[in-house]
Amino acid sequence: MKLYLISQSKNDDYDTYDSAVVCAESEEEAKKINPDGGITTDKEERYSSWTTLEHVDVEYIGEAKEGSESEVICSSFNAG
């Protein structure tokens, strides 16, 4: 498993996530992880706190501890 920083700057309203550190098998899997615990899709959802797949940026930041599972490690939420 690897650690990735996922981020987005498209949806910058109140009560939205701008980034998260996630544990995933690949960059593609990391891109699909939603910081709120859901799955990111290619459809724009009304009142979404994240963004669509095309607007997610992914950066590899390191290796996860052996035995880690796909999950959100920590996230940045902009409360309003």
Secondary structure, DSSP 8 states (H G I E B T S, - for coil): -EEEEEE-SS--SSSEEEEEEEEESSHHHHHHB-TTSSB--SS--TT-SS--GGG-EEEEEEE--TT--SEEEEEEEE--
